[in-house]
Amino acid sequence: MVKTSKFDSAYLRRVNCVKTFCAIREHGRISRSELAEITGLSRATVSETVRELLDREFLCEVGSNTTSRGRPPVQLEVNPLRFYMIAVEVDVGWIAVAITTLVGEVLVQSREELRTMDYEFVLDLCVDTIRRLLKEQRVEHDDVLGIGVAVPGQVDLNRRVVNFAPNLRWRDVSLAEDLEGELHLPVLVSNEAMLSAMAEKWFGIGKDAKVLVYVSVKGGLGCGIVNDRSLLLGVSGSAGEIGHMSIDPNGPICSCGSRGCWEVYSDEQAILARASKALSTSKDSFLFQLRLAENRRLTVEDIVHAANQGDTTASEILKETGWYLGVGIANIVNGLNPDMVILGGHVAKSDLLFAEMTRVVEERSLQIPWERVCLAPTQLGEKVALMGCIALLLDRLLEQPDGRLNADSARVN
Ligand SMILES: [Zn+2]
């Protein structure tokens, strides 16, 4: 006979809490019996889980408690304005901060452009922006359950430091502890692609996926992998660095020191390098004219826009990038057998790139994994990583017996 260990019961409790909370969040007002039906949990388990969530004030009851005939049963909903969460995204040249309710509804969002990515400067700006938004929204400090931060880099979840964020030029910075020291709120810091994968699972098109991979094409190329409801972290929290899978052992040197990494051919820097090369010969292209007229550097958004307008040079650049993305994603499909791969970043807005990528994935995938996989561009747009911060906070909050986060909440071990 298999005994239920302490770990198993804690795990089950967490799964039931997440299942119940998500069902209520997605369906709005709902009765206990409807919850049992939707979640497949027994009535006793639903009662117990709901009681726990009511005690933590994550839920509230709506309607009458009297059980007289004809009266509708008491319904449950997520306590709308009892608690708040804060999401922060740091990227090259900007930070974004949002305050949300427990259901992930954004109350306010602010984006600050930066002249420098100097760590102390960015830290101070995050602190000031959070304080300002809390004051503007009249949100009390004690009603904030936590802060989630997305960074484009590797985060050592055991030491709670941003290990290496090459595009920010940060190494070994204690972002979580530094923010906690200033704001006296629990802080979880994680990788932007991982958080985006969480966002798709909680709020996006990946809700029903069993194995979900999010491919984030930005200044680098990162992946987040969600298996069932759990983020695949690896032993130190850096799983998903598939951008550094070598697709040409003798290819160009990557920022990681290796050669021919997938991201060297597929990230935004690769796209801009292709544009720069193409524009040295295609002087009649719309992109060339745009650069000349506005006297500024082109962005990937410009290239996607130009391709969507039918510009041949921009279309060729994105088609080539789609080809490389397809090569890497075929490796992911063969290696991980996911049922959903979601493409994120500005490139997700290019139908042409997406079509070429899909063609190559089909061509290079093994039949069995290809038959079950769905490829899709993200529908969450630019707020995907912010929503991922909220998803991570919720995931960890529901795990805590007292519904409060602590410094261990995001550690791997
Ligand atoms: Zn690399």
Residues whose N, C-alpha, C, O or C-beta is under 5 A from the ligand:
A	BS01	ZN	G243 H244 C254 S255 C256 S258 C261
